[in-house]
Amino acid sequence: MTAPSKLAQLRDLSVVVADTGDYDAIKRLKPVDCTTNPTLVKKALDLPVYADLIERELAWGREHGGEDRTSTVNEVADRLTIGVGVRLAELVPGRVSTEVDADLAHDTEATIAKARKFIAMYAERGVSKDKILIKIAATWEGIEAARQLQREGIDCNLTLIFNRSARRWPVRKPACS
């Protein structure tokens, strides 16, 4: 009898959550839940499995884009984020955590609006809100947004504990040396 793998041992002790958008890795490792953020989505979009999603959303942007190029780019980015999340939701029995951009961390109303938009976009693609967690920065404003969203039945998790200026600090050396 072979010894159980480290992954199998972890499964015995906890719930495995994949912190990646790598479709093939999630398919192979079979986590219960998965989480994404803008960096992970960007990295995932380099994978061939998402090529059709990229083509579809870029075509949407060309067709629906107006004179406000920034708004079109932001909308396509949101559509790509949700598209990756939809694919991942098909693979995991639990939830997909989708992050609201940290640039909204100090704006309660904008965070709420983006979370509602994400939930609506998932619903349009056949993924119910009980399959989604909205990941929000744990600032005062983010916590207030999460409270409101929870009252509306939109489940949230909090992440990214920082202050407004810290997110702009360059990392120059390890914190402990």
N, C-alpha and C positions, 0 to 999 in steps of 0.2 A: 504494500500500500504506500503510495507516495504522499508526502507531506502536503498539506494544503498551501496554496500560493499565498503571498502576502495580501493580495486583493481579497481572496476568500476569507482570510482571517479578519480583515477589516470589515467585510460584510457581516461577519458574525457579531461584531462589536458595535457597529454603527451603520448609519445610512450613507451610502456612497453617492456623492454629488460630483459631477464633472464640471470643472471650471474651464470650459473650452467650447468652441464652436466647431470643433473637428468632428464632422459627421461620422467618418469611418471609425474613429477612436471611440465615440459614444456607442456606435453600433456594436463594436467588438467588446467593449468593457461592460456594457449594460448597467450604467448607473441608475439610481432611482430618479434623481433629479439632475438638472444641469443649469448652469448659470452663464450668462454672457455679459459682456460690457463692450463699449465701442472698440477697444483695442483687440479683444478676442474676435469680434465680428469682422473687423478689418483683416485680421490674420486668416480667419476662416474663408473669407471671400477669395483668397489666393488658391483655394483648393478646387480642383476640376469639378467636384460634385455640385458646386454652386454656379458654374458657368452659365447655365440656362437662366437662373435667377437674376444674375447680373445683366444679361442681355435683355430680359423682359423688363426689368426696372429702368434700365437706361432708355429703352424704347418708350416706356411710359413717360419718362422725363422729357424726351424729345417731343413727344406728342402733346403733352400737357403743360410744358414749361412756357412761361411767359417772359416778359421783359425783366422781371426780378429774378435774375440768375441765382442769387443766394437762396431765395425761398425754394426754387426748384431743386437745387443741390441738397438742401436740408430735407426736403420731402423725399427725394430719392434715397438719401441716407436712412431715413426712418423706414421706408419701404424695404430696404435691404436688411435692416436690423430685424424687422418683423418677419421677413421671408426666411432668414436663418432660424429664428425662433420657431416658426411653423414647422420647418423640417425637423428640428430637434424635438419638438413636442410629439412628433410621430414616433420617435424612438424611445422616449422615456415614459414609464408608467406614472411618474410623479409630475412635477412642475418644471417649467422653464422660467428662470428669473431673467428679466429684461431691464437693463439699467436706463434710467432717465439721465440725460447728459449732465455731468457735474457742473457745467456752466450755469445750470438753473438752480444750483444748490442753495442760493440765498434769495430765491423767489418762490414763495409758497404757491401763489396762484399759477405761475408758469409751470411749476412741477406738477400740480394737480391737472392742469390742462394737457400736458404731455402724457401723463399716465392714462388719463381718460382716452386720449387719442390712440395710444398703444393698445388699450383694451378693445376699442372699437375696431382697429385694424386687424387684430387677432380674430375678433368675432366675424368680420367680413370674410376671413379666410378659413372659417370653420373651427376655430380654437376657442373654447369657452374660457371665461375669466377665472374659473376655478382651477384651470390648468396653468395659470400664469401668476407669477409674483412680480411685482414692480419694485425694482431695486432703486432706492433713493438715498442720496447723500445724507448722512446723519448730522446735519446742521440744525439749528433751531427751526429754521424755515422748513427744512426737509421733514423734520419730526412732525411739525404741524400739518404739513401736506399729507403725511402718512396717516395721521389721526383722522383727517377728513376722508381720505380715500377708504380707510378701513370702515368708517361709518357707512360708506356707500357700497360696501361689499367687495371692494377691490383690495386684495391682500398685498401687503408690502413687506419688504425686508430692508433694513437700513445698513449702509456701508459707508466707506470713505469718511472717516472722522478726521476733519481738518478745519483750519480756519481759512478765511478768504485769501490771505496773502501766502499761506504755506503752499498752496497748489502751484504757485508761480516760482517757488524756490528751486534753483537747480541743485541736483544731488552732486556734491563735490567729493565727499568721502563717507565711509561707513559711519553710522551713528555711534557705534562702539568701536573704539580703537585703542 
